[in-house]
């Protein structure tokens, strides 16, 4: 084994990894290939552009060094990759979607994050198209008009700054979450974006709880208000 010479001096680009990975995922991984694929996915996705980022099997196989690390035998490396990806999907770290591009099925892998789940839901609803770009064949540029109209109709005027804030929110949270949070702000008579954002942060941190009766409890309202006042 060739020893690692150490990280170079100077400013290095870092790869963000969500904290829950180390406490809720890593302790349960007992498959070396799954661990390598998961960490590689964090690194590769961080270096991509666009609101909705995804990986294809070719994003792994075109990296010869990574594939040799999975399996020294080139003939077995592809099978090792498929097995590792399936482990990631079964664990829930990665989300898998299949689309048909140029009459051929293509498997896409998204990080199981709010944006990844939003992308998966969009694909399931057929809200995508072929981009014509071989390196990024799927276009998931969602229509902002619904959320813009909701904001103007229920919160206030749509200024350029607010429009940019809404676009950033759509890159972080699923569109249906934003629509529901705006509706809750109106129901609770707190027509401020900071309140809407407090609801979204709560859902992201603690999980979104679907209400059968369509209403929040008084405890929920107090929690959202606390997040809004502390923002």
ChimeraX attribute file (.defattr): number of C-alpha atoms within 10 A of each C-alpha:
attribute: neighborCount
match mode: 1-to-1
recipient: residues
	/A:1	3
	/A:2	4
	/A:3	5
	/A:4	6
	/A:5	6
	/A:6	6
	/A:7	7
	/A:8	7
	/A:9	6
	/A:10	6
	/A:11	6
	/A:12	8
	/A:13	6
	/A:14	8
	/A:15	14
	/A:16	9
	/A:17	12
	/A:18	10
	/A:19	9
	/A:20	9
	/A:21	13
	/A:22	11
	/A:23	10
	/A:24	10
	/A:25	14
	/A:26	12
	/A:27	9
	/A:28	10
	/A:29	14
	/A:30	9
	/A:31	12
	/A:32	11
	/A:33	20
	/A:34	24
	/A:35	18
	/A:36	16
	/A:37	20
	/A:38	21
	/A:39	13
	/A:40	15
	/A:41	21
	/A:42	15
	/A:43	15
	/A:44	16
	/A:45	16
	/A:46	14
	/A:47	10
	/A:48	13
	/A:49	10
	/A:50	11
	/A:51	17
	/A:52	22
	/A:53	21
	/A:54	25
	/A:55	19
	/A:56	15
	/A:57	15
	/A:58	9
	/A:59	12
	/A:60	18
	/A:61	15
	/A:62	10
	/A:63	10
	/A:64	11
	/A:65	11
	/A:66	15
	/A:67	20
	/A:68	14
	/A:69	12
	/A:70	22
	/A:71	16
	/A:72	11
	/A:73	11
	/A:74	13
	/A:75	9
	/A:76	13
	/A:77	18
	/A:78	17
	/A:79	13
	/A:80	17
	/A:81	21
	/A:82	14
	/A:83	14
	/A:84	21
	/A:85	24
	/A:86	16
	/A:87	20
	/A:88	23
	/A:89	17
	/A:90	12
	/A:91	14
	/A:92	13
	/A:93	20
	/A:94	23
	/A:95	22
	/A:96	22
	/A:97	15
	/A:98	13
	/A:99	18
	/A:100	12
	/A:101	14
	/A:102	10
	/A:103	7
	/A:104	8
	/A:105	10
	/A:106	15
	/A:107	14
	/A:108	18
	/A:109	22
	/A:110	24
	/A:111	24
	/A:112	16
	/A:113	17
	/A:114	17
	/A:115	21
	/A:116	24
	/A:117	18
	/A:118	23
	/A:119	27
	/A:120	23
	/A:121	16
	/A:122	17
	/A:123	17
	/A:124	13
	/A:125	9
	/A:126	11
	/A:127	15
	/A:128	16
	/A:129	15
	/A:130	15
	/A:131	14
	/A:132	12
	/A:133	9
	/A:134	8
	/A:135	10
	/A:136	16
	/A:137	14
	/A:138	22
	/A:139	15
	/A:140	21
	/A:141	15
	/A:142	14
	/A:143	10
	/A:144	13
	/A:145	9
	/A:146	10
	/A:147	19
	/A:148	17
	/A:149	13
	/A:150	15
	/A:151	23
	/A:152	12
	/A:153	11
	/A:154	14
	/A:155	19
	/A:156	13
	/A:157	13
	/A:158	15
	/A:159	10
	/A:160	9
	/A:161	9
	/A:162	15
	/A:163	16
	/A:164	12
	/A:165	13
	/A:166	19
	/A:167	15
	/A:168	12
	/A:169	16
	/A:170	21
	/A:171	17
	/A:172	20
	/A:173	20
	/A:174	20
	/A:175	23
	/A:176	13
	/A:177	19
	/A:178	22
	/A:179	16
	/A:180	14
	/A:181	20
	/A:182	26
	/A:183	18
	/A:184	21
	/A:185	23
	/A:186	15
	/A:187	12
	/A:188	14
	/A:189	10
	/A:190	16
	/A:191	18
	/A:192	16
	/A:193	19
	/A:194	18
	/A:195	23
	/A:196	26
	/A:197	20
	/A:198	21
	/A:199	26
	/A:200	25
	/A:201	17
	/A:202	15
	/A:203	16
	/A:204	15
	/A:205	8
	/A:206	9
	/A:207	10
	/A:208	13
	/A:209	8
	/A:210	9
	/A:211	9
	/A:212	7
	/A:213	6
	/A:214	7
	/A:215	12
	/A:216	15
	/A:217	8
	/A:218	8
	/A:219	9
	/A:220	13
	/A:221	15
	/A:222	11
	/A:223	13
	/A:224	23
	/A:225	20
	/A:226	13
	/A:227	19
	/A:228	18
	/A:229	10
	/A:230	9
	/A:231	10
